[in-house]
Amino acid sequence: MNNLIRKQIILILILCWFVNIKAENNQILIISTDGENYPASNILIESFKNEIQHQNIHVEYCYENLNLYLYVENKEEYYQSLAESYKIKYGSRLPSLIFAVEFGAVEFLKQYGDSIFKDIPILTAGTAETNKPITRQNWFQVLDTMAINQMFYATEKLQPKTKKIYAIIGDSSFEKEEKAWYRNKLQNYKGDAEIVFTNDVTYDEILKIASTADNNSIIFYIYFFQDVNGAKYIPKNVLGEIGLRSKVPVYAYMRHYISDQILGGYVISFRTLGEMAAHKYIEILKTQGKSIKSIERISTCEYVFNWQALQRFGIDSDLLPDESEIINQQYTIWQLYWSYILGGLVLILLQTILIIILVHNKRKRNLAEGELENVNRNLEQIVESQVVEIKEQNEILTDTNRQIVSLQKFKEVMTGTIVHDLKTHLHGIISPSKLLSLENKLEEVKLAGRKMLNMVLNILDIYKYESTAMSLEREACRLSELTNNAILEIRYFAERKSIRIENNIRYETGIYSDREILMRIFINLITNAIKYTPNNGCIIINDEDIAENPNYVKIRVSDNGVGVSEGEQHIVFEKFQQSGQKTQGNGHSSGLGLTFCKMAVEAHGGSIGIDSKTKIGTTVWFTIPYFLSEVKMQTGTVTKEKEIILSQDEKESLEEVISLLDNHEVYEITELRKILRKIEKEELGNEIWFQALKKSVNSCNKEMYEALIDKVKQLK
């Protein structure tokens, strides 16, 4: 029995010895240069191990970190002490393979490898070759053929005006050797940019370069262990600080360096490099290191760019080299859900058409009802007339839209608001409230038409005057008269909300301006004030002299509405922008009215601004030149417009068109334009009367329009 136990014990010992031998034969010693402060080493090593595990190969690992970062200046002495400690540590149990990562580990093994690990295969992986060739037979290398010129090819394509490239690298002895390698690689660089290496400056000067570099320069980060004063740093931390401070794009050559602050470039993937090294190890195992290439040169480089950095520096992704990878890309709501949005719009359109058809059918049925038959018949005629007017206006709007699209694409975020406004006004024209009288329905239709006209004119003028200067027809005007006319134009809008408008403009104030454009400024400002003023509110218009500029008058339009927050006041005059304030029962706004006002005021040589407090009210002010002859007017009179005089022959030629004009209101633009074309083609009346009539139609100036018709009638 004892013999049986002894045999079992001996068998167990033999098995343990065999397992130990197998473990020793599959033990890899990994020597890295500076894993703690050089994350590329960790990425490469983890990738190497994962690929071996994926191939179901059992391996035990030992790790040695040279910590070269701590001893970079007394490297030889440090290497010698390491070699002595390794001889003691591994003298009795040698690994089956040495896996060395990056330049420092390769340099160490080349000098002391034979004395410590004689006859043990060595596998190295990295980006740089040693200065002296390796003659050892069982030394295998996997090297990434980093193409620096490809990096600068990308910079030339993305930023062709680059005049200076700052190559960030430190001043340690190791980095000086690397600098020499990079300089040698860049000898064939044919670009116009000057390449400046930064190894001879301090860390603070590096950060200053990043924060003050001009727009015609870029930064190419290599690494930074030590500055010219000997202070030591962690390369990734240095890169992070440079990225935060840099005013110009920062390129890097390692994929793991790329962040939201770092643009990217033609980068090395240490993960791929580790996988290739693992394949080399498997090849060594299979062949016992015989008849395989000692140096395996591969390229893991690819163009990789960070989406956030592209946006930060305003770089168009269409300019990126072919097959570039964009990481951390964010998509707009339109890109993610465009099909749903289009489907929703189509559904809304179909519902709108169905509603219009139902309303139209109901209107036809109502025509058969008793006492309302005559009223409904008249209403139908008015509606049909308005439908024709709308169709013709839609044709004009279609042509106008083509012009707008050719100048600039509408901002997507405001498209819904403009469509909502137009739909609201069209609904007011097509389906006025049944609770209103016929007269009020006509007033509703006119008001909606004016709103649509004002919106279209604002859109057209803004895009027209963005590319050409605004043309002004200046004349002497009485300011109080203009404001009264503007109030009359939108009085119904104010009356609907019981808003009181106080016109405190001084009677004697005379200005020198384009009457039509200034009229539209007042209409836009007063309409805007009405939108944001609650029912029973008050709007005050006044003027005052400017002490520091006596040739200009300052005009204020004040309301007691919801106000605009201080943080949003700077955007109210921008195209397609509106504040977060809520309108008082008037829906959204396209944000074009104030943009037009700003352009028109500045064309007159004045300025415009806003003073507002939330829940208290808003004042929009602007300045406009006084009317001056030799000195500022003291009498309170203004120069009259040129008198219109018609001869008897001119009066007779106008008799037919006067009867046509007398049957149309000033807002019936389509019909009036047909009559204007007839007058112009047949040369009826005279030029002064025709231009005045044309101006009254374009500005919807009812008083001026009727006065010009009466002037012809009085001659009969």
CORRA-V623064 format. One record per residue. N is the residue number from 0. SS is DSSP state (@ for helix, = for strand, . for the rest). Layout:
N_SS, N_SS
This chain:
0_., 1_@, 2_@, 3_@, 4_@, 5_@, 6_@, 7_@, 8_@, 9_@, 10_@, 11_@, 12_@, 13_@, 14_@, 15_@, 16_@, 17_@, 18_@, 19_@, 20_@, 21_@, 22_@, 23_@, 24_@, 25_., 26_=, 27_=, 28_=, 29_=, 30_=, 31_=, 32_., 33_., 34_., 35_., 36_., 37_., 38_@, 39_@, 40_@, 41_@, 42_@, 43_@, 44_@, 45_@, 46_@, 47_@, 48_@, 49_@, 50_@, 51_@, 52_@, 53_@, 54_., 55_., 56_., 57_., 58_., 59_=, 60_=, 61_=, 62_=, 63_=, 64_=, 65_., 66_., 67_@, 68_@, 69_@, 70_., 71_., 72_., 73_., 74_@, 75_@, 76_@, 77_@, 78_@, 79_@, 80_@, 81_@, 82_@, 83_@, 84_@, 85_@, 86_@, 87_@, 88_@, 89_@, 90_., 91_., 92_., 93_., 94_., 95_., 96_=, 97_=, 98_=, 99_=, 100_=, 101_@, 102_@, 103_@, 104_@, 105_@, 106_@, 107_@, 108_@, 109_@, 110_@, 111_@, 112_@, 113_@, 114_@, 115_@, 116_., 117_., 118_., 119_., 120_=, 121_=, 122_=, 123_=, 124_=, 125_=, 126_., 127_., 128_., 129_., 130_., 131_., 132_., 133_., 134_., 135_., 136_., 137_., 138_=, 139_=, 140_=, 141_=, 142_=, 143_=, 144_., 145_., 146_., 147_@, 148_@, 149_@, 150_@, 151_@, 152_@, 153_@, 154_@, 155_@, 156_@, 157_@, 158_., 159_., 160_., 161_., 162_., 163_=, 164_=, 165_=, 166_=, 167_=, 168_=, 169_., 170_., 171_., 172_@, 173_@, 174_@, 175_@, 176_@, 177_@, 178_@, 179_@, 180_@, 181_@, 182_@, 183_@, 184_@, 185_@, 186_@, 187_@, 188_., 189_., 190_., 191_., 192_., 193_=, 194_=, 195_=, 196_=, 197_., 198_., 199_., 200_., 201_., 202_@, 203_@, 204_@, 205_@, 206_@, 207_@, 208_@, 209_@, 210_@, 211_@, 212_., 213_., 214_., 215_., 216_=, 217_=, 218_=, 219_=, 220_=, 221_=, 222_=, 223_., 224_., 225_=, 226_., 227_., 228_., 229_., 230_., 231_=, 232_., 233_., 234_@, 235_@, 236_@, 237_@, 238_@, 239_@, 240_@, 241_@, 242_@, 243_@, 244_@, 245_., 246_., 247_., 248_., 249_=, 250_=, 251_=, 252_., 253_=, 254_@, 255_@, 256_@, 257_., 258_., 259_., 260_., 261_., 262_., 263_=, 264_=, 265_=, 266_=, 267_=, 268_., 269_@, 270_@, 271_@, 272_@, 273_@, 274_@, 275_@, 276_@, 277_@, 278_@, 279_@, 280_@, 281_@, 282_@, 283_@, 284_@, 285_@, 286_@, 287_., 288_., 289_., 290_., 291_., 292_., 293_., 294_=, 295_=, 296_=, 297_=, 298_., 299_., 300_., 301_=, 302_=, 303_=, 304_=, 305_=, 306_@, 307_@, 308_@, 309_@, 310_@, 311_@, 312_., 313_., 314_., 315_., 316_@, 317_@, 318_@, 319_., 320_., 321_., 322_., 323_., 324_=, 325_=, 326_=, 327_., 328_., 329_., 330_., 331_., 332_@, 333_@, 334_@, 335_@, 336_@, 337_@, 338_@, 339_@, 340_@, 341_@, 342_@, 343_@, 344_@, 345_@, 346_@, 347_@, 348_@, 349_@, 350_@, 351_@, 352_@, 353_@, 354_@, 355_@, 356_@, 357_@, 358_@, 359_@, 360_@, 361_@, 362_@, 363_@, 364_@, 365_@, 366_., 367_., 368_., 369_., 370_., 371_., 372_@, 373_@, 374_@, 375_@, 376_@, 377_@, 378_@, 379_@, 380_@, 381_@, 382_@, 383_@, 384_@, 385_@, 386_@, 387_@, 388_@, 389_@, 390_@, 391_@, 392_@, 393_@, 394_@, 395_@, 396_@, 397_@, 398_@, 399_@, 400_@, 401_@, 402_@, 403_@, 404_@, 405_@, 406_@, 407_., 408_., 409_., 410_., 411_@, 412_@, 413_@, 414_@, 415_@, 416_@, 417_@, 418_@, 419_@, 420_@, 421_@, 422_@, 423_@, 424_@, 425_@, 426_@, 427_@, 428_@, 429_@, 430_., 431_., 432_., 433_., 434_., 435_., 436_., 437_@, 438_@, 439_@, 440_@, 441_@, 442_@, 443_@, 444_@, 445_@, 446_@, 447_@, 448_@, 449_@, 450_@, 451_@, 452_@, 453_@, 454_@, 455_@, 456_@, 457_@, 458_@, 459_@, 460_@, 461_@, 462_@, 463_@, 464_@, 465_@, 466_@, 467_., 468_., 469_., 470_., 471_., 472_., 473_=, 474_=, 475_=, 476_=, 477_=, 478_@, 479_@, 480_@, 481_@, 482_@, 483_@, 484_@, 485_@, 486_@, 487_@, 488_@, 489_., 490_@, 491_@, 492_@, 493_@, 494_@, 495_@, 496_., 497_., 498_., 499_=, 500_=, 501_=, 502_=, 503_=, 504_., 505_., 506_., 507_., 508_., 509_=, 510_=, 511_=, 512_=, 513_=, 514_@, 515_@, 516_@, 517_@, 518_@, 519_@, 520_@, 521_@, 522_@, 523_@, 524_@, 525_@, 526_@, 527_@, 528_@, 529_@, 530_@, 531_., 532_., 533_., 534_., 535_., 536_., 537_=, 538_=, 539_=, 540_=, 541_=, 542_=, 543_=, 544_=, 545_., 546_., 547_., 548_., 549_., 550_., 551_=, 552_=, 553_=, 554_=, 555_=, 556_=, 557_=, 558_=, 559_., 560_., 561_., 562_., 563_., 564_., 565_@, 566_@, 567_@, 568_@, 569_@, 570_@, 571_., 572_., 573_., 574_., 575_., 576_., 577_., 578_., 579_., 580_., 581_., 582_., 583_., 584_., 585_., 586_., 587_., 588_., 589_., 590_., 591_., 592_@, 593_@, 594_@, 595_@, 596_@, 597_@, 598_@, 599_@, 600_@, 601_@, 602_@, 603_., 604_., 605_., 606_., 607_=, 608_=, 609_=, 610_=, 611_=, 612_=, 613_., 614_., 615_., 616_=, 617_=, 618_=, 619_=, 620_=, 621_=, 622_=, 623_=, 624_=, 625_=, 626_., 627_=, 628_., 629_., 630_., 631_=, 632_., 633_., 634_., 635_., 636_., 637_., 638_., 639_., 640_., 641_., 642_., 643_., 644_., 645_., 646_., 647_@, 648_@, 649_@, 650_@, 651_@, 652_@, 653_., 654_@, 655_@, 656_@, 657_@, 658_@, 659_@, 660_@, 661_@, 662_., 663_., 664_., 665_., 666_., 667_., 668_@, 669_@, 670_@, 671_@, 672_@, 673_@, 674_@, 675_@, 676_@, 677_@, 678_@, 679_@, 680_@, 681_@, 682_., 683_., 684_., 685_., 686_@, 687_@, 688_@, 689_@, 690_@, 691_@, 692_@, 693_@, 694_@, 695_@, 696_@, 697_@, 698_., 699_., 700_., 701_@, 702_@, 703_@, 704_@, 705_@, 706_@, 707_@, 708_@, 709_@, 710_@, 711_@, 712_@, 713_., 714_., 715_.
